[in-house]
Amino acid sequence: MFIVANRIPIAEEWQDEFENRFRKRAGEIDKQPGFVSMQILKPLSADAPYVVLTHWQDENVFKEWINSDDFKLAHQNPLPREAFTGKPVMEKHQVVISTQ
């Protein structure tokens, strides 16, 4: 399992718009080969970023999604600079231990 964590610092006045963009495209990423799941984590403190977690079968299918037309469509209309309170950070992780 391969997990990508996008940490995105969003200004409070832009949080609704940020969340709505994901709601409008809900289910689209589910169609991608190798996609497992996604969670959007809303910060509970003003200084913490949103975290967008996507789970993939492996890194190769994630890379294929990054190069897909659907990825381009999902990212074609980004939020303006003032929506961000800092620079987004993308982290890539491989699961080595998992419990359920």
C-alpha positions in Angstrom: 0.0 0.0 0.0 1.2 3.5 -0.9 -0.1 6.6 0.8 0.2 10.2 -0.2 -0.4 12.9 2.4 -0.9 16.4 1.0 -0.7 19.0 3.8 -2.4 22.1 2.6 -2.6 25.2 4.8 -5.9 27.0 3.9 -7.0 30.4 5.2 -10.2 30.1 7.3 -12.2 32.2 4.9 -11.4 29.7 2.1 -12.1 26.5 3.9 -15.7 26.1 2.7 -14.5 26.6 -1.0 -11.6 24.1 -0.5 -14.0 21.5 0.9 -16.6 22.1 -1.8 -14.2 21.5 -4.6 -13.6 18.0 -3.2 -17.4 17.4 -2.7 -18.1 18.4 -6.4 -15.6 15.8 -7.6 -16.5 13.1 -5.1 -16.3 9.7 -6.7 -14.2 10.7 -9.7 -10.9 9.5 -8.2 -12.6 6.2 -7.3 -12.5 5.4 -11.0 -8.7 5.4 -11.2 -7.0 2.0 -11.5 -5.2 1.1 -8.3 -7.0 3.8 -6.2 -8.0 2.5 -2.7 -9.4 5.4 -0.7 -9.2 9.0 0.2 -9.8 11.1 3.3 -9.9 14.9 3.7 -8.9 15.8 7.2 -10.0 19.2 8.5 -7.7 20.8 11.0 -9.1 21.5 14.5 -6.6 24.3 15.2 -6.0 27.4 13.2 -2.3 26.7 12.7 -2.7 23.2 11.3 -3.1 22.3 7.6 -5.8 20.3 5.9 -4.5 16.8 5.2 -5.6 15.0 2.0 -4.7 11.3 2.3 -4.9 9.1 -0.8 -4.3 5.4 -0.6 -3.1 3.5 -3.6 -2.1 -0.1 -4.4 1.4 1.0 -5.2 3.5 4.1 -6.3 3.2 3.2 -10.0 -0.6 3.6 -10.1 -0.3 6.9 -8.2 2.2 8.1 -10.8 -0.2 7.0 -13.6 -3.0 9.1 -12.0 -0.7 12.1 -11.8 -0.2 11.8 -15.5 -3.9 11.2 -16.3 -6.4 13.5 -17.9 -8.6 13.3 -14.8 -5.8 14.6 -12.6 -5.4 17.6 -15.0 -9.2 18.2 -14.9 -9.2 18.1 -11.1 -6.4 20.6 -10.8 -7.3 23.0 -13.7 -8.8 25.7 -11.6 -6.6 26.2 -8.5 -7.5 28.4 -5.6 -6.0 31.9 -5.6 -2.8 32.5 -3.7 -4.6 34.3 -0.9 -6.4 31.0 -0.1 -3.2 29.6 1.3 -1.5 30.5 4.5 1.7 28.6 3.6 3.2 26.3 1.0 1.5 22.9 0.5 3.7 19.9 1.2 3.3 16.4 -0.4 4.6 13.4 1.6 4.8 9.9 0.2 4.6 6.8 2.4 4.7 3.1 2.1 2.8 1.1 4.6 5.0 -1.2 6.6 2.6 -2.1 9.5 -1.2 -1.9 9.5 -3.8 -3.0 12.0 -7.5 -3.0 11.8 
